[in-house]
Amino acid sequence: MELSISFTGLIPKYVQIYESIKQAIVLHKLLAHEQLPSKRMLATTLNVSVHTIKEAYEQLLAEGYIYSKERSGYYIAPLEFEWLQQAQTTNTVSLQTHDKVKFDFSNGHVDKAAFPLQTFHKLMKKHFTIDVLSISPWQGETALRQEIAHYVGRSRGVICEPSQVFIYSGTQSQLQALCHFFGPQTQVGIEEPGFKRVRATLQQCGLPIHPIPVDNSGTTVPNKAIHMLYTTPAHQFPLGMVMSIERRASLLQWATSNNTFIIEDDYDSEFRYKGLPIPSLANMDQLQRVIYFGTCSKTLLPSLRISYMILPKSLVAGFTRFHQEQKSVVSKVDQLVLADFLGQGLFDKHLAKMRTIYRKKQQTLLAAIRSQFSEEFEIIGENAGLHIIVKLPTRLSEHIAIQLAHAVGINVYPCSTSYQHPTEHGMIIIGYGGLTLEQIEEGITLLASVWQ
């Protein structure tokens, strides 16, 4: 057997020898049980040291590409799999598709240009000291938990103690912790339609899931025995209705009567554009049967990855014992910076500014749709949040609408993925937080050119 290997670059020669032989094996250029040249013979052929060949052979041996026989040498191992290398092709196609997007109407995007970067940078420099080398308590930094308790008290009327607040890196991570605590036999109700990532998290945790329909008043009162109900009262995702006060009271009465807990995800409560803020379930219940979820993804940045969960006092001791061996999943520096941002009143000022910005964006979006589209395109859920729903006419399916949008460089998103069962009408989610006023108008004009 002759092996011809050309050495290039600064990569160690033993690595290049190893890679060359490995590729020859997986591409079946070297066959099973074929003997490799001796270390001395190959070293002479390639003009390298015997030690270099030894290192290459030992790596191949360790990974199972070759095997050795005492006093005989090294042989090609029989491999019982086909070597598939598709990753690079897939990535290339994905990048090419992404480059064609002109405007992305994602509901998960926020206005990055309005983020108080300089303020965060100053606070980051203040806290980036030797003290941050230690890890945070698993529940989160005490300073941040105190500030969150103050914030939800003044903004949402939720009265709690810092010991009830737990810091996580997103809704899914805190939901996972809750699922593990309650156990795999816990029956969970989720809105239909509802947040698909919540459904995926519950499925990954192995919990039985029950779809609970929503109507114009929000989540309906379940008529089945469940242990937890996940709901988004302030701005139902994805349909956008605000839960009525009567429905809130009915749900709380149901939870009390059935010894059930309600998970209130209040993620979009800060952005309400019509009327007064709606009281949270946790405010009405004062954390007896309600587990309260909050996040900074919409108010600050999704990449900050800070969320929080507030538990009823009855659950705190058991939850703490169950998770006492866990470690914090959020950067200590980020937690301290956010604590200062809240404590110095900077968050309230930032939120007031963002409400004005997003209100203007939403007004621009609605005006563009009403001027560019006929009345057969219905707008749903415009009272709050950072997205709306456009209900399509029967002549236009959701799938075709998205394809037509892609053809003119527009990303819009299906509502059907939020349902567990097929829907009668096609509906499209259109987010506007990450686009400028000009981009919103131009994007809607392009959509009208292919949809209308």
C-alpha distance (Angstrom), angle and dihedral (degrees) to the residues before:
residue distance angle dihedral
M1 . . .
E2 3.81 . .
L3 3.80 122.1 .
S4 3.79 117.9 -164.0
I5 3.80 113.5 -166.6
S6 3.81 126.4 172.4
F7 3.79 115.7 -155.1
T8 3.80 119.1 -138.9
G9 3.79 138.4 171.6
L10 3.79 128.8 -5.0
I11 3.81 97.5 -54.2
P12 3.84 111.2 122.4
K13 3.78 111.6 -96.3
Y14 3.80 94.5 -125.5
V15 3.82 88.6 57.5
Q16 3.80 91.6 51.4
I17 3.82 90.8 49.0
Y18 3.80 90.7 48.6
E19 3.82 92.6 48.8
S20 3.81 93.5 47.0
I21 3.80 94.2 50.9
K22 3.81 91.7 43.4
Q23 3.81 92.2 53.1
A24 3.80 91.1 47.4
I25 3.82 89.1 53.0
V26 3.81 97.8 47.8
L27 3.81 91.6 45.1
H28 3.83 88.8 51.4
K29 3.79 93.5 -118.3
L30 3.80 85.5 125.6
L31 3.78 112.5 46.5
A32 3.80 131.8 -142.9
H33 3.83 115.6 -79.0
E34 3.82 92.0 9.4
Q35 3.81 109.8 142.7
L36 3.81 120.4 -118.3
P37 3.81 121.0 -138.1
S38 3.78 115.1 -91.4
K39 3.78 116.7 -94.0
R40 3.82 92.1 -110.2
M41 3.82 93.8 47.1
L42 3.84 93.6 48.8
A43 3.81 91.2 44.8
T44 3.80 89.4 55.2
T45 3.82 92.5 45.9
L46 3.82 94.0 49.9
N47 3.81 95.2 36.1
V48 3.80 94.2 -123.6
S49 3.79 134.5 118.9
V50 3.80 122.8 -81.9
H51 3.81 87.2 -121.3
T52 3.85 89.9 61.0
I53 3.81 90.9 53.7
K54 3.81 90.3 45.4
E55 3.81 91.7 55.5
A56 3.82 92.1 49.4
Y57 3.81 93.0 48.1
E58 3.80 92.7 46.9
Q59 3.81 91.4 53.3
L60 3.81 91.3 49.8
L61 3.81 89.2 47.4
A62 3.82 92.5 49.7
E63 3.83 91.6 52.1
G64 3.80 93.3 47.0
Y65 3.80 99.2 -113.7
I66 3.80 91.9 121.2
Y67 3.81 137.3 20.2
S68 3.80 132.0 -153.3
K69 3.79 134.8 -132.6
E70 3.78 118.5 -154.8
R71 3.83 111.4 -102.9
S72 3.78 89.8 -5.7
G73 3.82 107.2 75.6
Y74 3.80 140.7 -126.5
Y75 3.82 126.8 -32.9
I76 3.80 136.5 -171.1
A77 3.82 111.4 -98.0
P78 3.82 118.7 -128.8
L79 3.82 107.1 -108.6
E80 3.79 118.1 -155.4
F81 3.82 98.3 -163.4
E82 3.77 139.7 72.9
W83 3.76 115.6 -118.4
L84 3.84 110.4 -126.5
Q85 3.80 121.5 -168.9
Q86 3.79 107.2 -179.1
A87 3.79 102.3 129.1
Q88 3.79 97.2 91.7
T89 3.81 93.8 49.5
T90 3.81 91.3 49.6
N91 3.81 92.8 49.8
T92 3.81 92.0 49.3
V93 3.81 92.7 53.5
S94 3.82 91.2 46.9
L95 3.80 92.6 52.5
Q96 3.80 92.6 47.9
T97 3.81 91.4 51.5
H98 3.80 92.2 48.2
D99 3.82 92.5 51.9
K100 3.83 90.7 62.3
V101 3.83 94.0 60.9
K102 3.80 112.6 109.0
F103 3.80 99.8 174.1
D104 3.81 127.8 15.8
F105 3.80 113.4 -157.7
S106 3.82 93.3 -167.7
N107 3.80 117.2 159.5
G108 3.82 88.8 -146.3
H109 3.81 95.8 62.9
V110 3.82 124.4 96.1
D111 3.80 134.3 -168.0
K112 3.81 100.8 -82.9
A113 3.80 92.8 -179.4
A114 3.82 90.1 64.1
F115 3.80 94.3 52.4
P116 3.86 111.2 117.8
L117 3.79 93.4 -120.6
Q118 3.82 97.7 161.6
T119 3.80 92.3 50.8
F120 3.80 91.5 49.3
H121 3.79 90.1 47.3
K122 3.81 91.7 54.0
L123 3.80 92.0 48.3
M124 3.79 90.3 46.0
K125 3.82 90.8 54.5
K126 3.79 89.8 48.6
H127 3.80 93.5 54.7
F128 3.81 99.7 34.5
T129 3.79 94.1 95.8
I130 3.79 137.6 119.8
D131 3.81 88.7 -81.4
V132 3.82 92.5 70.8
L133 3.80 92.1 64.0
S134 3.80 87.9 87.1
I135 3.79 118.7 78.6
S136 3.80 122.8 -112.2
P137 3.82 121.8 -108.2
W138 3.80 108.3 -88.6
Q139 3.83 91.4 -111.7
G140 3.83 90.0 54.8
E141 3.79 136.9 -99.6
T142 3.80 113.1 -39.6
A143 3.82 91.4 -134.4
L144 3.79 92.3 55.8
R145 3.79 94.0 44.7
Q146 3.81 89.4 52.2
E147 3.81 92.3 50.1
I148 3.81 92.6 47.5
A149 3.81 90.0 50.6
H150 3.83 88.8 52.6
Y151 3.82 92.4 45.1
V152 3.82 97.8 51.2
G153 3.80 88.8 44.5
R154 3.80 94.6 57.0
S155 3.83 98.4 32.9
R156 3.81 103.6 36.2
G157 3.81 103.3 16.9
V158 3.82 91.6 -118.5
I159 3.79 107.8 147.5
C160 3.80 111.6 -156.8
E161 3.79 143.3 139.9
P162 3.83 124.6 -114.4
S163 3.83 88.5 -111.7
Q164 3.82 88.3 67.2
V165 3.83 92.8 54.8
F166 3.81 120.5 89.7
I167 3.82 123.4 -174.2
Y168 3.81 121.1 -139.4
S169 3.81 140.3 165.1
G170 3.80 97.5 -109.8
T171 3.78 144.8 -29.3
Q172 3.80 93.1 -77.6
S173 3.81 95.1 53.1
Q174 3.81 94.2 50.4
L175 3.81 90.9 44.1
Q176 3.82 89.1 53.4
A177 3.81 90.4 52.1
L178 3.80 89.7 50.3
C179 3.82 92.8 48.5
H180 3.81 92.4 51.0
F181 3.80 89.7 49.5
F182 3.82 95.3 51.1
G183 3.81 92.9 41.7
P184 3.83 138.0 -128.9
Q185 3.83 95.8 -70.3
T186 3.81 92.6 62.3
Q187 3.81 111.8 122.1
V188 3.81 109.3 -140.7
G189 3.78 128.5 -165.0
I190 3.81 119.0 -153.4
E191 3.78 130.6 -176.3
E192 3.80 118.8 -91.7
P193 2.97 104.0 -117.1
G194 3.77 98.0 25.0
F195 3.79 148.7 144.5
K196 3.82 105.6 -49.5
R197 3.83 94.4 -153.6
V198 3.79 90.1 57.4
R199 3.80 89.6 52.0
A200 3.82 90.2 48.9
T201 3.83 91.7 49.9
L202 3.80 92.2 51.1
Q203 3.80 90.7 48.2
Q204 3.81 91.6 49.9
C205 3.80 89.2 51.5
G206 3.81 89.3 51.9
L207 3.81 96.5 -121.2
P208 3.83 120.9 151.7
I209 3.83 108.9 -109.0
H210 3.81 127.7 -151.3
P211 3.84 120.6 -168.6
I212 3.81 111.4 -132.6
P213 3.83 112.6 -161.7
V214 3.80 121.9 -126.3
D215 3.79 126.1 -145.1
N216 3.81 134.4 -179.1
S217 3.83 90.2 -66.4
G218 3.81 94.6 51.2
T219 3.79 130.6 -109.7
T220 3.79 112.2 11.7
V221 3.80 121.1 -129.4
P222 3.84 108.0 -92.2
N223 3.79 117.3 -114.9
K224 3.80 94.3 -161.8
A225 3.80 135.1 72.8
I226 3.80 109.5 -92.9
H227 3.81 133.1 154.8
M228 3.82 99.7 -147.0
L229 3.80 135.5 22.8
Y230 3.81 121.5 -159.8
T231 3.81 113.7 -154.3
T232 3.83 141.6 161.9
P233 3.84 104.4 -147.2
A234 3.83 100.3 166.9
H235 3.82 94.1 56.9
Q236 3.78 115.2 -5.1
F237 3.76 112.6 -132.8
P238 2.95 119.1 -100.6
L239 3.84 105.0 -5.2
G240 3.80 94.9 49.7
M241 3.81 103.3 -139.1
V242 3.82 118.8 147.3
M243 3.81 113.3 -127.3
S244 3.80 111.9 -111.7
I245 3.80 120.8 -120.9
E246 3.82 90.1 -116.8
R247 3.79 91.6 54.7
R248 3.81 91.5 47.3
A249 3.78 90.8 53.2
S250 3.81 91.6 47.2
L251 3.80 92.6 51.0
L252 3.80 92.5 49.3
Q253 3.80 91.3 48.8
W254 3.83 89.5 49.2
A255 3.83 91.6 49.3
T256 3.80 92.2 50.2
S257 3.80 93.8 46.5
N258 3.81 93.3 47.7
N259 3.82 98.5 39.1
T260 3.82 88.6 -120.0
F261 3.80 131.1 147.1
I262 3.80 124.1 -131.9
I263 3.82 119.7 -149.4
E264 3.80 105.7 -148.3
D265 3.80 110.4 -161.3
D266 3.82 102.5 -162.2
Y267 3.82 94.0 178.6
D268 3.83 97.6 135.4
S269 3.79 100.8 32.5
E270 3.82 94.7 110.1
F271 3.81 93.8 64.6
R272 3.79 109.8 64.4
Y273 3.80 116.7 145.5
K274 3.81 104.3 -175.8
G275 3.80 127.2 52.2
L276 3.79 129.8 -18.3
P277 3.81 123.8 -35.3
I278 3.79 112.2 -81.5
P279 3.84 114.7 -120.4
S280 3.79 112.9 -109.9
L281 3.78 122.0 -118.0
A282 3.81 87.6 -118.4
N283 3.81 89.3 56.6
M284 3.81 92.5 52.0
D285 3.81 92.4 43.3
Q286 3.84 97.3 34.7
L287 3.81 90.0 -140.3
Q288 3.77 100.4 -59.7
R289 3.81 98.8 123.1
V290 3.85 99.3 -1.4
I291 3.81 126.4 93.9
Y292 3.80 107.1 -161.1
F293 3.85 123.3 -144.2
G294 3.81 122.8 -165.5
T295 3.81 133.5 169.9
C296 3.81 143.1 -173.1
S297 3.82 93.9 -143.9
K298 3.80 95.6 101.0
T299 3.80 100.7 28.5
L300 3.83 95.6 48.5
L301 3.82 120.8 -0.3
P302 3.82 133.2 -37.1
S303 3.82 88.8 -137.8
L304 3.82 91.7 60.2
R305 3.83 86.7 76.2
I306 3.80 98.6 -157.4
S307 3.79 122.6 138.3
Y308 3.78 133.8 153.4
M309 3.78 139.9 -146.9
I310 3.80 124.4 -155.8
L311 3.79 115.3 -157.7
P312 3.79 130.4 -159.8
K313 3.81 110.4 -103.3
S314 3.79 89.4 -113.4
L315 3.83 90.3 66.4
V316 3.82 101.2 40.1
A317 3.83 99.9 85.3
G318 3.81 95.1 45.5
F319 3.82 93.6 43.6
T320 3.81 90.9 49.1
R321 3.81 92.9 50.3
F322 3.79 91.9 47.1
H323 3.82 93.8 52.2
Q324 3.82 99.5 33.1
E325 3.83 92.9 116.2
Q326 3.82 92.9 54.1
K327 3.80 125.2 103.1
S328 3.78 129.8 -137.9
V329 3.81 113.8 -83.2
V330 3.83 96.0 -161.8
S331 3.81 129.2 76.1
K332 3.81 112.2 -98.5
V333 3.80 91.6 -140.3
D334 3.80 92.4 52.9
Q335 3.79 90.9 49.5
L336 3.82 93.1 51.1
V337 3.80 91.9 46.0
L338 3.81 91.7 51.1
A339 3.81 90.4 47.1
D340 3.81 89.7 56.2
F341 3.81 91.7 43.5
L342 3.80 89.7 55.5
G343 3.80 96.6 38.7
Q344 3.81 95.1 51.3
G345 3.81 92.8 52.3
L346 3.81 91.9 -112.3
F347 3.79 93.8 122.2
D348 3.81 93.0 56.7
K349 3.83 90.9 50.7
H350 3.80 91.5 47.4
L351 3.80 91.4 48.9
A352 3.79 92.4 51.3
K353 3.80 89.7 52.1
M354 3.82 92.7 48.1
R355 3.80 92.2 49.9
T356 3.82 89.0 57.6
I357 3.82 92.5 46.1
Y358 3.80 95.1 47.7
R359 3.79 93.7 43.3
K360 3.81 89.3 56.5
K361 3.80 91.5 46.9
Q362 3.77 91.7 50.5
Q363 3.81 91.9 48.5
T364 3.81 89.2 50.9
L365 3.80 91.4 49.3
L366 3.80 94.5 48.4
A367 3.81 92.7 46.0
A368 3.82 91.0 49.8
I369 3.81 92.9 49.9
R370 3.81 93.6 47.2
S371 3.79 92.3 48.9
Q372 3.81 97.1 42.7
F373 3.82 101.4 37.8
S374 3.77 134.2 56.0
E375 3.79 123.0 -118.7
E376 3.83 90.9 -96.7
F377 3.84 86.1 80.7
E378 3.82 105.0 77.0
I379 3.83 122.8 -156.3
I380 3.82 116.7 -142.0
G381 3.82 132.9 -174.5
E382 3.80 102.5 14.7
N383 3.81 97.6 144.2
A384 3.82 97.0 87.5
G385 3.79 146.5 -5.8
L386 3.80 133.1 45.6
H387 3.79 100.3 -72.5
I388 3.77 142.0 50.1
I389 3.81 133.0 -156.9
V390 3.79 122.4 -123.6
K391 3.80 111.9 -156.6
L392 3.80 107.9 -148.1
P393 3.80 125.9 -136.7
T394 3.81 114.8 -105.3
R395 3.81 91.3 -106.2
L396 3.83 90.7 65.0
S397 3.81 121.0 61.5
E398 3.78 122.8 -152.6
H399 3.80 91.8 -116.4
I400 3.81 94.5 50.6
A401 3.82 91.6 45.1
I402 3.80 91.5 55.2
Q403 3.82 92.0 46.3
L404 3.81 91.5 50.7
A405 3.81 90.0 48.6
H406 3.81 91.4 51.5
A407 3.80 89.6 51.0
V408 3.83 89.7 64.4
G409 3.82 94.8 40.3
I410 3.81 99.2 -97.0
N411 3.80 126.3 134.0
V412 3.80 114.7 -152.4
Y413 3.78 126.0 158.9
P414 3.82 137.3 -126.8
C415 3.77 122.6 -113.6
S416 3.82 91.8 -157.9
T417 3.83 92.4 78.9
S418 3.81 87.6 67.3
Y419 3.80 91.3 61.4
Q420 3.79 127.4 80.8
H421 3.81 90.6 -158.2
P422 3.84 130.5 42.8
T423 3.80 117.1 -85.5
E424 3.80 130.1 -137.0
H425 3.81 98.0 -136.3
G426 3.80 132.0 42.4
M427 3.81 113.7 -117.8
I428 3.79 130.5 -176.4
I429 3.82 127.8 -152.5
I430 3.81 112.4 -137.6
G431 3.81 117.2 -172.1
Y432 3.77 121.7 -170.7
G433 3.82 108.1 179.4
G434 3.82 96.8 101.5
L435 3.82 99.1 45.2
T436 3.80 131.5 83.2
L437 3.82 121.3 -122.2
E438 3.80 90.1 -104.2
Q439 3.80 92.6 49.7
I440 3.81 91.0 49.9
E441 3.80 92.1 52.8
E442 3.80 94.3 44.7
G443 3.79 92.5 45.0
I444 3.81 93.2 51.7
T445 3.81 90.0 48.0
L446 3.81 89.6 54.4
L447 3.81 91.4 47.5
A448 3.80 90.8 50.6
S449 3.80 90.1 51.8
V450 3.81 90.8 63.0
W451 3.83 103.2 26.4
Q452 3.78 101.7 40.8
